[in-house]
Amino acid sequence: MDRELLMTEVREVLYRTGFYVSEKNWSRGLSFDLAARRDAELLLTKVLLNVDALSEACALELRSIGLSLSASTLLVGVKSSAGRLEEGVVYSRFGIPIASPETLKEYLEEGVPPFIFSAPGGLYVKLDTDLLRRAREVFGLSLGQLAEVAHVSRRTIQMYLKGMSATVEVALRLEEFLREPLVQPLDPFSSQRDYEMSRGGSPGLHGFKAQIMRLLRELGYEVFLTQKSPFDAITKDQEVLFLAGMGRSEKELDRKAEVVFNLSKVVERDPVMFVEGRRARNILSGIPIIDSRELGKLQGREEMVELVEERRE
């Protein structure tokens, strides 16, 4: 299987299960390849044959975009340096959940969630601590008795009761002894760790793009600059969020406008294109165009919103 075929397969699975999916983007090195929405659920998906190819910089940007858009993030892949990804197991790299295409299909098409996740040291599961605590009370079991059954220490049993994950082998021993389904299902769209959003620093940024970033911040926008995405920045306040594209040449603008407009429909955010110098057109592929001089004359976010709305009509 090549990456193109894998991406097509992932897109079809999402489409069949009720997601509105963006067009495929074949550009390499992007932080995500597909955006998909189902009702209020927004998913940003990266597709790689070998998941080890996901760089830390790419993962950081994907997490930041996901947080900004209130979206889940997922990497779908086939293998890693350790071998083929196992079905029904959720992996993680730099805080991005990873699933095989088979795991994704089972979860979305058959409603079968994964129960196992990979972490340093092996495969683990999350235990239902309330059920474990109740079972212990009902059977009058001491920490020592449970420890003996699970082949772990009393201290480890205490940690399980506080929410620590257990290895698959320990969970099976406890379930068999207590005759209770202790293992909880996982949501592959949820990151296993919490990360703060990167503020999108712009080292080395100069010229036209630096000017646009400065003007947007002067208007009071919080701006996250992207390096590995189809759009250049996300500008956000409490009510409005723009997917922003920036460009100079007509060819660059045409190419970027088509991609950004398609993504904007899926993520349900307003797109805008910033350009250097006046253009004959005020709208391109459905996206309002604002030149740097116009942007510099705006007095606040309200005027920015009015201008965008005016050019969209």
C-alpha positions in Angstrom: 0.0 0.0 0.0 1.3 3.5 -0.8 0.4 6.7 0.9 -2.0 7.9 -1.8 -4.0 4.7 -1.5 -4.0 4.9 2.3 -5.2 8.5 2.3 -8.0 7.5 -0.1 -9.0 4.6 2.1 -9.1 6.9 5.2 -11.1 9.5 3.4 -13.7 6.9 2.3 -14.1 5.5 5.8 -14.8 9.0 7.1 -17.2 9.8 4.3 -19.1 6.5 4.8 -19.6 7.2 8.5 -21.2 10.5 8.1 -18.2 13.0 8.0 -18.0 15.9 5.6 -14.4 15.5 4.4 -12.1 18.0 2.8 -10.4 17.3 -0.5 -7.2 15.4 -0.4 -4.0 17.4 -0.2 -1.0 15.6 -1.7 1.6 18.1 -0.5 4.1 16.4 1.7 5.3 17.8 5.1 1.9 19.3 6.1 0.8 19.0 9.7 -2.5 17.4 8.5 -3.9 15.9 5.3 -7.7 15.8 5.9 -10.2 17.8 7.8 -13.5 16.1 8.5 -16.6 17.2 10.3 -19.6 15.3 11.7 -22.1 17.5 13.5 -20.1 19.3 16.2 -17.1 16.9 15.9 -14.2 18.2 13.9 -11.2 15.8 13.2 -7.8 16.7 11.7 -6.1 13.7 10.3 -2.5 13.1 9.3 -1.8 10.0 7.1 1.6 8.3 6.9 2.7 4.8 6.0 5.4 4.9 8.7 4.3 6.9 11.7 7.9 7.5 12.8 7.9 10.1 10.0 5.8 12.4 12.0 8.2 15.1 13.2 7.9 16.9 16.6 7.5 20.2 14.8 4.6 18.9 12.7 2.9 17.3 15.8 3.3 20.6 17.7 1.6 22.5 15.0 -1.2 19.9 14.6 -1.9 20.0 18.3 -1.9 23.8 18.3 -4.3 24.0 15.3 -6.5 21.3 16.9 -6.8 23.3 20.1 -7.5 26.6 18.2 -10.2 24.9 16.2 -11.6 22.8 19.1 -10.7 19.8 16.9 -9.6 16.3 17.6 -6.3 15.1 16.0 -5.3 11.7 14.7 -2.5 10.1 12.8 -3.4 7.0 10.8 -0.5 4.8 9.8 0.5 1.3 8.9 3.8 0.7 10.6 6.6 2.0 12.8 10.2 1.0 13.2 9.0 -1.6 15.7 6.8 -3.3 13.0 3.2 -3.2 11.8 0.7 -1.4 14.0 -1.6 -3.8 15.8 -5.4 -3.7 15.3 -7.3 -2.4 18.3 -4.3 -0.6 19.8 -4.0 3.2 20.2 -0.4 4.5 19.9 0.9 8.0 20.4 3.8 10.1 19.1 4.5 13.6 20.4 1.0 13.7 22.0 -0.9 12.8 18.7 -3.0 9.6 19.0 -2.2 7.0 16.3 -4.4 4.2 14.9 -4.1 1.7 12.1 -6.7 2.0 9.3 -8.2 -1.3 10.6 -8.7 0.3 14.1 -10.3 3.4 12.6 -12.7 1.2 10.5 -13.7 -0.9 13.5 -14.3 2.2 15.6 -16.3 4.2 13.0 -18.0 1.6 10.9 -18.7 -1.1 13.5 -18.8 0.9 16.7 -16.0 -1.2 18.3 -13.7 1.0 20.3 -10.1 0.1 21.0 -9.3 -1.0 24.6 -5.5 -1.1 24.5 -2.9 1.7 24.2 0.8 1.5 23.7 3.2 3.3 26.1 6.8 2.8 27.1 7.1 -0.6 28.6 4.4 -2.4 26.7 0.6 -2.4 26.2 -1.7 -1.0 28.8 -5.4 -0.6 29.5 -7.5 1.8 31.6 -9.3 0.2 34.5 -12.8 1.1 35.8 -11.6 2.2 39.3 -15.2 2.5 40.6 -16.0 -1.1 39.6 -12.7 -2.4 41.0 -13.4 -0.6 44.3 -16.9 -2.0 44.5 -15.8 -5.5 43.7 -13.2 -5.4 46.4 -15.8 -4.2 48.9 -18.4 -6.8 47.9 -16.0 -9.7 48.1 -14.2 -8.3 51.2 -10.8 -8.5 49.6 -7.7 -6.9 51.0 -5.1 -5.1 49.0 -2.8 -8.0 49.6 -5.3 -10.5 48.2 -5.8 -8.5 45.0 -2.0 -8.0 44.8 -1.5 -11.8 44.9 -4.1 -12.4 42.2 -2.6 -9.7 39.9 1.0 -10.7 40.7 1.8 -7.1 41.7 2.6 -5.2 44.9 0.0 -3.8 47.3 1.2 -0.4 46.4 0.5 -1.0 42.7 -3.1 -2.1 43.6 -3.5 1.2 45.5 -2.3 3.0 42.4 -4.8 1.2 40.2 -7.6 2.3 42.6 -6.4 5.9 42.1 -6.6 5.6 38.3 -3.2 4.3 37.1 -3.3 2.2 34.0 -2.5 -1.5 34.1 -0.8 -3.9 31.7 -3.0 -6.2 29.7 -1.8 -9.3 31.6 -2.7 -7.8 35.0 -6.1 -6.6 33.8 -6.9 -10.1 32.5 -6.0 -11.7 35.8 -8.2 -9.3 37.7 -11.1 -9.6 35.4 -10.9 -13.4 35.5 -10.8 -13.5 39.3 -13.5 -10.9 39.9 -15.6 -11.9 36.9 -16.1 -8.2 36.1 -15.3 -6.3 32.9 -12.8 -3.9 34.4 -11.2 -2.6 31.1 -12.6 0.7 29.8 -12.9 1.5 26.1 -10.7 4.3 24.6 -11.5 7.2 22.4 -8.9 7.2 19.6 -9.7 10.8 18.9 -8.6 12.0 22.4 -5.0 12.8 23.1 -3.5 10.9 26.0 -1.7 14.0 27.2 -2.6 17.7 27.6 -0.6 20.2 25.8 -0.8 24.0 25.8 -1.3 25.7 22.5 1.9 27.1 20.9 1.6 30.8 20.4 3.0 30.5 16.9 6.2 32.4 17.2 7.6 33.7 14.0 11.4 33.4 14.1 12.9 34.8 11.0 9.6 36.2 9.7 10.1 39.4 7.7 8.7 41.5 4.9 5.1 41.2 3.8 4.0 38.4 6.2 5.6 40.1 9.2 3.7 43.3 8.3 0.4 41.4 8.1 1.0 39.7 11.5 1.8 43.0 13.1 -1.3 44.7 11.7 -3.6 41.9 12.8 -2.1 41.9 16.4 -2.5 45.7 16.5 -6.2 45.1 15.7 -6.4 43.0 18.8 -6.3 39.5 17.2 -4.6 36.6 18.8 -2.6 35.2 15.9 -1.2 31.7 15.5 1.2 31.5 12.6 1.4 28.1 10.9 4.5 26.7 9.1 3.2 23.3 7.8 -0.4 23.9 7.0 -2.4 24.8 3.8 -3.3 28.2 5.4 -0.7 30.7 6.8 -2.4 31.7 10.1 -5.4 31.5 12.3 -6.6 34.8 13.8 -8.9 34.4 16.7 -11.0 36.4 19.2 -14.0 35.4 21.3 -16.4 35.5 18.4 -14.6 35.3 15.0 -11.9 33.1 13.7 -10.3 33.5 10.3 -8.3 31.0 8.3 -5.8 33.4 6.8 -3.9 33.0 3.6 -1.1 35.3 2.5 0.5 35.8 -0.9 1.9 38.0 -3.5 1.8 36.4 -7.0 -1.5 35.6 -8.7 -0.5 31.9 -9.1 0.3 31.6 -5.4 -3.0 33.2 -4.5 -5.1 31.1 -6.8 -3.6 27.8 -5.6 -3.9 28.8 -1.9 -7.4 30.2 -2.2 -8.8 27.0 -3.6 -7.3 24.9 -0.7 -8.2 27.4 2.0 -11.8 27.8 0.8 -12.3 24.0 0.8 -11.0 23.7 4.3 -13.0 26.6 5.6 -16.2 24.8 4.6 -15.3 21.8 6.6 -14.0 23.6 9.7 -16.8 26.2 9.5 -14.5 29.2 9.9 -14.4 32.3 7.8 -11.5 32.5 5.3 -9.7 35.7 4.2 -6.7 36.3 1.9 -4.2 39.1 2.6 -2.2 40.4 -0.3 0.5 43.0 -0.9 -0.7 45.8 -3.1 -4.1 46.4 -4.6 -5.8 43.8 -6.7 -8.5 44.2 -9.4 -10.6 41.6 -7.5 -11.9 41.9 -4.0 -12.8 38.2 -3.8 -11.0 35.1 -5.0 -12.6 31.6 -5.1 -15.2 32.7 -2.6 -12.6 34.3 -0.3 -12.5 38.0 0.5 -9.2 39.7 -0.4 -7.7 42.5 1.8 -4.6 44.3 0.8 -2.0 45.4 3.4 -2.9 49.1 3.0 -6.5 48.5 3.7 -5.7 46.4 6.7 -3.5 49.2 8.1 -6.4 51.6 7.9 -8.8 49.5 9.9 -9.5 50.8 13.4 -10.6 47.6 15.1 -11.9 44.0 14.8 -15.4 45.2 14.1 -14.3 47.0 11.0 -12.4 43.9 9.9 -15.5 41.8 10.3 -17.6 44.3 8.4 -15.1 44.5 5.5 -15.0 40.7 5.2 -18.8 40.4 5.3 -19.2 43.1 2.7 -16.9 41.4 0.3 -18.4 38.0 0.8 -21.8 39.3 -0.3 
